[in-house]
Amino acid sequence: MAGDRVYRYSFASVYPHYVAKAERKGRTRAEVDEIIRWLTGYSQKQLEDQIAAKTDLEGFYGAAPAMNGARSLIKGVVCGIRVEDIEEPLMREIRYLDKLIDELAKGKTMEKILRRPE
């Protein structure tokens, strides 16, 4: 299954792609980190430790201290698939982050990305 292979990627290997996508559109690494912390509940230190440890995606999401309950409000299409329709839980978590980074790169405000009332 393709998902199994994706789950073995280290978070450290995909993180630079999130940062590069954001920075190409004038956004910052700090904003990427804020989104990841909001979604997963990791502190900045815990996030940096996960990156340094080269934790795979399955371990990264599995060890997340507190996945944000508001993540179910994340809707839309990533790679041609609606994130809210993804049945496999780990792939849905991965795609939630992909969608949030896409929103950042498209210029949405952090309040909208983090599903905060304005």
MOVENLIN-V45007 format. One record per residue. PSI is psi as a letter, one per 40 degrees, with the letter a starting at -180 (none if undefined). Layout:
# MOVENLIN-V45007
PSI ; PSI
This chain:
# MOVENLIN-V45007
h ; d ; d ; d ; d ; d ; d ; e ; i ; i ; d ; d ; d ; d ; d ; d ; d ; d ; d ; d ; d ; d ; d ; d ; e ; e ; i ; i ; d ; d ; d ; d ; d ; d ; d ; d ; d ; d ; d ; d ; e ; i ; i ; d ; d ; d ; d ; d ; d ; d ; d ; d ; e ; f ; h ; i ; d ; d ; d ; d ; d ; d ; e ; h ; d ; g ; h ; h ; d ; e ; d ; e ; e ; h ; i ; a ; h ; h ; f ; e ; h ; h ; d ; e ; e ; h ; d ; h ; d ; d ; d ; d ; d ; d ; d ; d ; d ; d ; d ; d ; d ; d ; d ; d ; d ; e ; e ; i ; i ; d ; d ; d ; d ; e ; f ; i ; h ; none
